[in-house]
Amino acid sequence: MNFGYKKLYIGGELRDSISGAKKDVICPATEEVVGTLAWAGKEDAELALEEAQKGFRYWSKLSLKERTVWMMKLREEVLKNDDLLRKAVVMEMGKSYDAAWEDIESIVNALEFYPGAMRNMHDEIIPDIENTHRHKMVNQPAGVAVAYLAWNFPLLNVGYKIGPALAAGCSIIIKPSGLTSLSSYVLGEILYNMNFPAGVINFISGPVSEVAYTMTTSKIPKVLTMIGSSQSGRQVMADSATSVKHVSMELGGNAPFIVCEDADLEIATNIGIALKYGNCGQICVAPNRFLIHEKVYDAFLEMFIAKAKKVKVGFGFDEKPDMGPLVTRKDRERIFKMVKDDVANGATLELGGGIPLGKELGNFIEPTIITGLTTEMRCFKEEIFGPVAAMMKFSTNEEALELGNNTEYGLVSYVFSRNEKDLRMFSEGLDFGEVQINGVKYAIYLPHGGIKESGIGHDCSYLALNDYLVKKRITTAL
C-alpha cells in the first residue's frame, strides 16, 4: 500500500514545502516506501507560526459552544476515515490493524471529553475580607501552542494535544516525529476537506534543527508541549528561553514492575506480557525493570517465559500479530547491543535476543528475557523502549522500594501485592507520577504525567487544560 504524496497542512491549506524538499516514508516491517511527504524547513515553520497566530485570533474569540461544534464535526470525520487513518499508522509503524484503533480512539475520546471538561473550569470568586471589592478569577486561552510528538503512537499523541488545546481556545502547530508523520498528514487532508477553520490546527514535519528550533525559539508560541525523550525535553526548555512560555512535557520512563511474595502471579504475568511486548515494547509506560520477590521468582519467571513464547510476531492486516517490528533498524541494533552488554556483564539470556525465523526483512526482533539484572547494567539504568524484560530478585519490600526509586526517571511504577500495609508503603514511597496497583488503566479522563526527569504537567484529564490556559484576576470596587 502506498499513500502517494502528502502535503503540509498550514493555515487551512495543503502546501508543498517552500524549498520543495520531500521525504519518503519507509514501512519498518517491509522496508518499502509507503508514501512521500512534503518536508518542511525554517521558512515553512515561520509560515506555520504566522498562520497559527491568525488562527488563534479567530478561534479564541469563539464561544466554547461554537468550538465544540467544530470539535464534534472533526470527531465524526475521524470516525468516517477510521480505516484510512488506521492503515496509515499500520504502514508507518508496523503495528497491527487492530492495535492501530487505540490511536484513532484517542482522538475521538479527546474531542468528546475536553469540551465538557472545559465547561467545568468555572470562574472562581474570591471573598473580600474587608467587603470593599468583588474578585473573580477567570480562565483565558494562553495563545499559540506548539506540540512535538513521539513516534510510538502517532495519532494517540495528536489526540492528547488537540483535545485540550482546542477546548481551551488555543490554536496549535503539531510537529509529529519525522519517523511517523504520514498519519498526521492524512489527518491534515481530512481537516482541509471539511474546511476546518484556517490556522487553528497545523501539521508540519521536518528536521528538528530547522523546524523545531525555529518554533521553539520564536516568541509567538505561548505553549510548548511535547512527548519524547528527557534529553529532547531539556533541549526544548533551553531553546525556549527567548520568551516565557508554558511548558508541558511527558518524557522518558524507567518503570519498575514490583511483584511481592503474595502477589497474584497470573494477573502479574498477564499484565507484564501485555505491557512489555505490546507495540514491540515501544511504550513510555512499559515495565523496564522486573523486580520479583525471591520466594516467587522462579514461579513468576517460568510463567512469564511460557507466555512470552506464545507472543506472535508479525505484520499485516490478516496476521493479527501480538507484536510488530521496531520502528528503525538503528533501534533494533541498540536493543541487541544493550542485551549483549548486559550478558557480557553477568546477565543470562533466557529467551529471544535475535531475529525471529522468517522475519529477516524489516526490523523484527524476538520477545526477549534476561535474568540476573544488577543496578550497574544498562537494562537497569536506561530506558529500553523495546521488547526486553529484565528480571531481578529482591528479598524485602524495603529493598524493592529502594531499587524501584533508583532511577532519574519518575513516570509510572507497578506494584503487585495483596497486603494493604505493603501497598500503602509502596504507594507513598515510590517516586513516580503514577503508581498502578494490581492492574493497569489509562483513559482520557485519568491524569497521565511524570516527575523528576520524566516531565512536567499532564496529558489527559482536566489537568491538561491548565497547560493551555492563563488565569486572570478581575477586581471591581463596590
N, C-alpha and C positions, 0 to 999 in steps of 0.2 A: 504494500500500500504506500503510495506516495501522495503527499498533500500538496505538492506543487509549490509555487512561490507565494509567500505570505509577507505582507507589508506591515510597517509600523502603524500603530493607531495613535495618532496625536491630534488633539483639537477637533475631534469628531471626524477626522479624515483618515483614510488608509493611504500611507505615503511610502515612497521609496526613501532610502536614506539619502541625505543630501550629497554624500560622496559617491553614492551608487554601490557601496560595499554590500556584499551578500555573504551568508554563511550557510553551509549545508548542515542538516540535522541528521545524525547517524544513529540508527537503532542499535542499542547496546546488546541486543540478542542476535541480530542478523548481520550486523556491520554494514548494512545497506543504507543508502541515502533515502530518507523518507520525507524530505521536504527541504526547502531553501528559504531562508529568512532575510529580509532587509536588515542590515547590520549597522546599527547607529554609531555615530561619533559625537564629538563635542558639540557641533552645531545642532545636531538633532536634539541633544539633551537641553541645550539652551532654548530651542523652539518649544520643547515639551514644557519647560518651566513657564514660559510666557503664556502658552495656551492654558496650562493648569491655573495660572493666575486669573485669566479671564473666566475660566470655568468656575473658580471659587466665587468670584463676584456675583455670578448668576445663581449658583447652587445655594450659597449661604443665605440668599435672600428669600428662597422658597420656604414655605412653612413645612413643618415635619410631615403634615398630611400630604402635601404635594410631593415631597421627596419620597414618601412611602409608596405613592402611586407608581413612580418610576422604578423603585426597587422591586415592587411586585411584578411589573412588566418584565424586568430583566430576569427575575426568578422564573417566570413562565417560559421565557426564551431559552434559558439554560436547560430546563426540563425538556423542551421541544427538541433541543440539539444534544441531548444526553449522549446518544450513540456516537455522534461526530466527536464530541469533546473527549469521551472515553477512549475512542480509538487513537486520538492524538496523544493522550497520556500513555497508552499502551506502547505506541511506536517510539516515543521519545525516552521512556523509562524502562521498558521491557517488562513491566508488571502485567498481571493477568487482566482480562477484561472485567471480570467480577471485582477484583481489587480496586480497579480504577473508579468504581462507583463512589468510593469514600471521598475522592477528590470532588466529584460533582456534588455529592450530598453536602459537603462543607459549604459550598457557595449557596446552595438552595437554603440550607438552615440559617446561614448568617444573614441572608437578605430577608428572611422571615423573622428572625429573632430580634435584630437590632432596632427596628422601628419601635417595637414595644418596650425594649429596654430604655430607649431614649425618652419615651413618654414618661417613664418612671424617674427620670432625672429631674426632680422637681426643684423649683426655686426654693431657697432656704430663707426663712425670716429669722433675723437675729433680734432678740428682745433688747430694747434700750433701757438700761438700768435707771437712767435719770428721767426717762419718759419725755425726752425732748426731740427725738428723731425717730424715723422709721428706717430700718435697714433691710435690704434684700440682697441675697447672693444669687446671681443668675449665671447660667452656662451659655457660652457663645463658641461657635466653631473657631478653631485655632488658626486655620489657613490652609495653604497648600501642604499636602503630605507627600513624602517620597518613601516608597517601600522597596526594600531589597529582599528578594526571596531566595530560599534554598531550593535545590532541585529535587529533593526526595519525594515531595508531594506537591507537584506543580500548581494544581488548581485548589487543593485544600488550603494552601498558603495564601492564594489570592482571596479566597473566601474570608479567611481570618482578618484580612486587611480592608477589603472594600465594604464589608458589613458595617463596622463601627464608623469608618470614615464617612460613608455616605449618610448614615443616620445622623451623625453629628453635624453635618453641613459642610464638610471639607471636600475639596477636590483631591485627587490622588494620581500620582505617577507611579506605575508599577514597573520595576525592572526585574523581570524573572531571571533566574540563573541562565547563563549562556548555554548550559547543557540541556535545559528543558524549557525553552521559550515557545515551542511550537503551539502548545495548547493555549497559552496566553494570547498568542497572535490570532488563533482561531476565535477565541472569545472576543478579541477586538473586532473581528469581522461581524460577529453577532451584534455587538454594540452599534457598529456602523449601520447594519441593515435595519435595526429597529429605531434608528435616528435618536439614540440616547443623547441627552444634552451635551453639546460640544465642550471638550476640555475638562469634563468632570472626572472621567476615568481615562487614563492614557497608558499604553503599553509600549515600552521601548527597551531593547536589549542591545548590548554592545560591550566593548572592552571596559572593564572596571576602571582602568587608568584614564579613560576618556569620559565615559558616560556617568559612572557613579561619582567619580571625583568632581566632575563639573556640577552635578546636582548637590552633592554634599557640601561643597564649599560655597555654593550660591547663597545669597541672603533671602531668596524668595521662599524656600520651604520653611515652614514653621514647625513641621513634624518630620522626624526621621524615624522610621521603624524598619526592623529587619528580622529575618530568620536566617541564621547562619552560624559560622564558627565564632568562637570567642576572639580569636586573632582578628578576624574581619570586623567584629564589633568594636574592638579597641581602636582600630584604624579609622572607622567611620566617626567615632566620637572625637578623635584627634583632629580629623579633617574638618569637622563641622564647626569648629570654634571660631569661624569667621563671623558668626552671629549666635545669639542664644536661641536654641531650638529645643522643642520637646524631643526626647529620645526614648524609644521603647525597643527592647531587643530580647529575642529568645535565642540563646546561644548554645554552646556545646554542652554535653552531658557526660556523666560517668556513673551511671545508675548502679547502686548496689542492690542485689537481689538476695535478701536475707531469709534463710529458711531455718527456723528454730526446731528443736528436737521434738516438739509436739505438733508440728505443722501437718496439715493435710497434704501429703505428698502428691496425690492425684491432681488436686487443684493447682498446687505449686508448679508441677512439671508441665501441665497443660498450658498454663499462662506463660511460663518461661519459654516454651517452644514457640507459642504464637508470637510473642513479642520479639524473640531473638531472631527468628527466621522469616517473619513477615517482612515484606518489602526488602528481602535479602539483607535484613539487619540494618538497613539504612533508615533508621528512625531515631530521632533525638532522644526518645524516652525508652529505647531498647535497653534491657539489662546489659551491663557491661561486665560486672564482677559478681559471680555467683558465690555467695558466702553461705556455706552449708554446715550446720552443726555436725560435729564428728560422729555423733550417735546415729544419725540418719544419712550420713554422707554416702555410704555405699549403696543403700537402697535408692536414694534420690538419683545418683549417677546411673545406676542400672536402668531405672525407669526413663530417665532423660535420654540416654543413648538409644534405647529401644524406640522411643518416639521420634527422635531425630532421624533415625534410619528410614522412617516412613515419610519424611518430608519429600514431596515430589518437586523436582527441579525441572523447569521447562519454560516455554514461551508459546504464545498463540491464543487464539480465541476459542479453540476447541480443546486444547490440552487441559485447561483449568489447573495450572500448576499451583503448588503452595508457595513456591519461591522462584523468582525470575533471576536475571543476571545483576551484577553490579553495574553501576552507571558508566564506568570507564575502565579500560584496561589498566590504566595507571592505578586506580583504586584496588583492582584485584592484585596487582603486584605489591602494593602497600600492605594489603592483608597477608599475603603469602610471607612477606618479609617479617611482619610482626610475629607471626606464628613461628617461623624459623628461628628468629632471635630468641624467643622465649623457650623454645625446645632446647636450643643450644645452651641456655642458662638453667636447665633443670626441669622444665615442664615436660609433661608427657602428652603426646598426641594420641587421643583416644578414638577420634573419628574424623574423617574428612581430611582437609588440608590440601586438597588438589582440585583438579578439573573433573567434573562428572563425565563418566563414559558417554561418548557420543555427543558431547556438548563442547567440542573444541572450538567451534565458531562462536563468536560473541564473548561476553565477559562472565560466563557462568563459573560458579565456584561451589564446592560441596559444602553442605552443612558441617560445621567443624566444632569439635570439642577438645579443649585441652584441660589437663588437671595439673595439680602441683603448683598453682599460681602463687607467687610471692609479691610482696609490696614493691620490689625492685624491677619487676618485669613490665614490659611495655603494655601488655593487655590489662594490667592493673592501673597504670598511670595515665594512659592515653585513651581517648575515645576511639573505640574500634570502628564503629559505623560499618559493620559488616557481619556476616553470619558465623561469628566465632563466640562460643560460650566458654568462658574461662572460669574454672572451678577452684575453690579454695576452702579448706576446712577452718572451723573455729571451735573453741572449747567452751567459752562462756558468752552470754549475751553482751556483757560489757566489752569483751574483745570484738564481737561483731559490730557493735556500735562504733568503736574506735576505728576499725577497718573501714566501715562504711563512710565515715567522715574524713578519711584520709585521702582527700582529693581537693583540688582547687575548684571543682565544679559543684553545682548545687541545684540541679534541675528537678530530678524525680528519684524517689527511692521506693523499694518494695519490701514488705515485711510479711512473713507468713508464720503465724503462731495462734494458739488458742488460749493463751494466758493473758488475761486483761492487764495484769500488772506489768508484764513484759512489753505488751503492746503500748502501754502508756509511756514506758521508758523510751521506747524507740520513737514514738510519735513526738515526744518532747525533745529528744536528744539528737535526732537526725537533722543535719544542717542542709535541708533541701526545700525547695519551694513547694514540693508535693511529696506526701507520704501516702502510698497506696497500700492498704492492709487487706490481706487475704483475697485480693481481687484487683481488678483494674477497670477504671471507667473514665472515658473522655467524652465530652459533649460541648456543644456551642455555649451552653449556659453555665458551664463549670470553669472557674478561673484556671488558666494554664500559664505558669511563669516560674522563673528560676531566681536564685540568689547567687551570691559570690560571682564567679566567672561565667555563670550560666544566664546572666541577663538582668534586665530591669524592666518593670512594667508587666503587663499581662496581655496575652491573646485570650479570646473567648470571654464570655460572661460580660456583665455590665461594666466591669473594671476596665475593659479595653476602651470604652468610650472616653475615659479620663485622659487618654493619650491624645485625643483629637479635640478636646475642649479646653477653654480657658475660663477662669472664674472672674466675674466682675461684681464688685460691691456697689450698690446704688443706695445712697443715703439721702433722705429727704427730711428737711426740718419741719416739725409740726407747728 
